[in-house]
Amino acid sequence: MSPHKHPLLILASASPARAALLEQAGITPDAILPADIDETPQKGEHAQDYVKRLAAEKAQTIRQQRTDAYILAADTCCWVRHRIIGKADDHAEAEAILELLSGRRHRLYTGISVITPAGQQRTKRVETIIQLKRLSKQEIQNYLDHGEWQGKAGAFSLQGRGAAFIKAIHGSPSNVVGLPLMETLNLLHGLGWHAKDGLTHA
């Protein structure tokens, strides 16, 4: 690769929030190619291992299609009461998740994985602890009616109306949105990828 050529970056995620976070950091992926993999947790798998495994598998899946670019993949889930909580499939499941998280502290884990054009891969996990206020049934229903729960791990996000539910955050705020930016950029930079304009150079 020419030293003057911008290294290609592919985001292996369909999440608009992750793409938006990268945009905030001045990064526009050259392509977005979501990876379709089996996201079923393995028996006895802890959330921090689960997200690392899925992020790595997503990156490897897209790597099979593209070997000319850096591949960035991520996966996020909640861990509460020894349970992995991912995205709700429907309104009823989202309601049950919010009732479970109401008034409780839980952990949000994101696995991030990067593969270089040369095939080198690194994967790490980022943890954020979140305390939600106690939610009334009416607050839960009002939130669900607006549809913001869709596609969100734990059925809520720091963005939009869900921000009003968060009593405290310990750790990366951008992790709650879907991608821990500082850790992601450090991982990319450590593997030799830098934005074309240099603005995000660590």
C-alpha positions as CSV (number, residue, x, y, z in Angstrom):
1,M,0.0,0.0,0.0
2,S,1.3,3.4,-0.9
3,P,2.2,5.5,2.2
4,H,0.1,8.3,0.8
5,K,-3.0,6.2,0.2
6,H,-5.8,6.4,2.7
7,P,-6.2,2.9,4.2
8,L,-9.8,1.6,3.6
9,L,-12.0,1.0,6.6
10,I,-15.1,-1.2,6.6
11,L,-17.6,-1.1,9.4
12,A,-19.1,-4.6,9.9
13,S,-22.3,-3.3,11.6
14,A,-25.8,-2.3,10.6
15,S,-26.1,0.0,13.6
16,P,-26.8,3.6,12.6
17,A,-25.6,4.7,16.1
18,R,-22.2,3.2,15.6
19,A,-21.8,4.9,12.2
20,A,-22.9,8.2,13.7
21,L,-20.4,7.9,16.5
22,L,-17.6,7.3,14.1
23,E,-18.8,10.4,12.1
24,Q,-18.6,12.4,15.3
25,A,-15.0,11.4,15.6
26,G,-14.4,12.5,12.0
27,I,-14.4,9.0,10.5
28,T,-16.5,7.9,7.6
29,P,-16.1,4.2,6.8
30,D,-15.4,3.4,3.2
31,A,-18.1,0.8,3.3
32,I,-20.7,-0.6,5.7
33,L,-21.1,-4.4,5.5
34,P,-23.1,-6.0,8.3
35,A,-22.1,-9.5,9.3
36,D,-24.8,-12.1,9.5
37,I,-23.8,-14.6,12.2
38,D,-25.5,-16.8,14.8
39,E,-25.6,-14.6,17.9
40,T,-26.9,-17.4,20.3
41,P,-24.9,-17.3,23.6
42,Q,-23.0,-20.5,24.4
43,K,-24.0,-22.5,27.5
44,G,-22.6,-20.8,30.6
45,E,-21.0,-18.0,28.5
46,H,-20.4,-14.7,30.4
47,A,-21.4,-11.5,28.7
48,Q,-17.8,-10.2,28.6
49,D,-16.7,-13.3,26.7
50,Y,-19.9,-13.3,24.5
51,V,-19.3,-9.8,23.1
52,K,-15.7,-10.5,22.3
53,R,-16.5,-13.7,20.6
54,L,-19.2,-12.1,18.5
55,A,-17.2,-9.1,17.6
56,A,-14.3,-11.3,16.4
57,E,-16.6,-13.6,14.4
58,K,-18.3,-10.6,12.7
59,A,-14.9,-9.2,11.7
60,Q,-13.7,-12.6,10.4
61,T,-16.9,-13.0,8.4
62,I,-16.4,-9.7,6.5
63,R,-12.7,-10.4,6.2
64,Q,-13.6,-13.4,4.0
65,Q,-15.2,-10.9,1.6
66,R,-12.7,-8.1,1.8
67,T,-9.0,-8.5,2.3
68,D,-8.0,-5.0,1.1
69,A,-9.3,-3.0,4.1
70,Y,-9.3,-2.7,7.9
71,I,-12.4,-4.4,9.3
72,L,-14.1,-3.0,12.4
73,A,-16.8,-5.0,14.1
74,A,-18.6,-4.6,17.4
75,D,-21.2,-6.3,19.6
76,T,-23.0,-5.0,22.7
77,C,-25.1,-6.6,25.4
78,C,-26.2,-6.0,29.0
79,W,-25.4,-8.3,31.9
80,V,-27.8,-8.3,34.8
81,R,-28.6,-10.9,37.4
82,H,-26.2,-13.3,35.6
83,R,-28.1,-13.0,32.4
84,I,-27.1,-11.8,28.9
85,I,-29.6,-9.2,27.7
86,G,-29.4,-8.3,24.0
87,K,-31.8,-6.6,21.7
88,A,-35.5,-7.1,22.2
89,D,-37.3,-8.9,19.4
90,D,-40.7,-7.3,20.1
91,H,-42.7,-4.9,22.3
92,A,-43.4,-7.4,25.0
93,E,-39.8,-8.5,25.3
94,A,-38.7,-4.8,25.5
95,E,-41.2,-4.2,28.3
96,A,-39.9,-7.2,30.2
97,I,-36.3,-6.0,29.8
98,L,-37.0,-2.5,31.1
99,E,-38.9,-3.9,34.0
100,L,-35.9,-6.1,34.8
101,L,-33.5,-3.1,34.6
102,S,-35.7,-0.6,36.4
103,G,-34.0,0.6,39.6
104,R,-31.1,-1.7,39.1
105,R,-27.4,-1.3,38.3
106,H,-26.3,-3.3,35.4
107,R,-23.2,-3.7,33.2
108,L,-23.0,-2.9,29.5
109,Y,-20.3,-4.8,27.6
110,T,-19.1,-4.0,24.1
111,G,-16.6,-6.2,22.2
112,I,-14.7,-4.4,19.5
113,S,-12.5,-6.3,17.0
114,V,-10.3,-5.0,14.2
115,I,-8.6,-7.0,11.4
116,T,-5.9,-5.4,9.3
117,P,-5.4,-6.0,5.5
118,A,-2.5,-8.2,6.5
119,G,-4.8,-10.4,8.6
120,Q,-3.7,-9.3,12.1
121,Q,-6.7,-9.3,14.5
122,R,-7.1,-7.7,17.9
123,T,-10.2,-7.8,20.0
124,K,-11.0,-6.2,23.3
125,R,-14.0,-5.7,25.7
126,V,-15.2,-2.4,27.2
127,E,-17.4,-2.3,30.3
128,T,-19.7,0.5,31.4
129,I,-21.8,0.3,34.6
130,I,-25.2,1.9,34.4
131,Q,-27.7,2.8,37.2
132,L,-31.3,3.2,36.0
133,K,-33.9,5.0,38.1
134,R,-37.0,3.1,39.1
135,L,-39.4,3.3,36.2
136,S,-43.2,3.5,36.5
137,K,-45.3,1.3,34.3
138,Q,-46.5,4.5,32.5
139,E,-42.9,5.7,31.9
140,I,-42.1,2.3,30.3
141,Q,-45.2,2.3,28.1
142,N,-44.6,5.9,26.9
143,Y,-41.0,5.0,26.0
144,L,-42.0,1.8,24.2
145,D,-44.7,3.6,22.3
146,H,-42.1,5.8,20.7
147,G,-40.2,2.8,19.4
148,E,-36.7,3.8,20.6
149,W,-36.2,0.4,22.1
150,Q,-35.8,-1.2,18.7
151,G,-32.3,-2.4,17.9
152,K,-30.9,-1.4,21.3
153,A,-29.1,-3.7,23.7
154,G,-31.1,-3.5,26.9
155,A,-34.0,-1.8,25.0
156,F,-32.7,1.7,25.7
157,S,-29.9,4.1,24.8
158,L,-28.2,7.2,26.1
159,Q,-29.7,8.9,23.1
160,G,-33.3,10.2,22.9
161,R,-35.8,9.6,25.7
162,G,-33.8,6.8,27.3
163,A,-31.3,9.3,28.6
164,A,-33.9,10.4,31.2
165,F,-33.8,6.9,32.7
166,I,-30.1,6.9,33.5
167,K,-29.3,7.8,37.1
168,A,-25.5,7.3,36.8
169,I,-22.8,6.1,34.4
170,H,-19.4,4.7,35.3
171,G,-17.2,4.3,32.3
172,S,-17.5,5.2,28.6
173,P,-20.7,7.2,27.7
174,S,-20.3,6.4,24.0
175,N,-20.3,2.7,24.9
176,V,-23.9,3.2,26.1
177,V,-24.7,4.5,22.6
178,G,-23.1,1.5,20.9
179,L,-19.4,2.0,20.4
180,P,-16.7,3.1,23.0
181,L,-14.9,5.7,20.8
182,M,-11.7,6.2,22.7
183,E,-11.0,2.4,22.9
184,T,-12.0,1.9,19.3
185,L,-9.7,4.6,18.0
186,N,-6.9,3.3,20.1
187,L,-7.4,-0.2,18.7
188,L,-7.4,1.1,15.1
189,H,-4.4,3.4,15.7
190,G,-2.5,0.6,17.4
191,L,-2.9,-1.6,14.3
192,G,-1.7,1.2,11.9
193,W,-5.0,2.7,10.7
194,H,-5.3,6.5,10.8
195,A,-7.9,8.9,9.4
196,K,-7.0,10.5,6.1
197,D,-7.0,14.0,7.6
198,G,-5.1,13.0,10.7
199,L,-7.6,14.6,13.0
200,T,-8.1,11.5,15.0
201,H,-4.5,10.5,15.3
202,A,-3.9,9.4,18.9
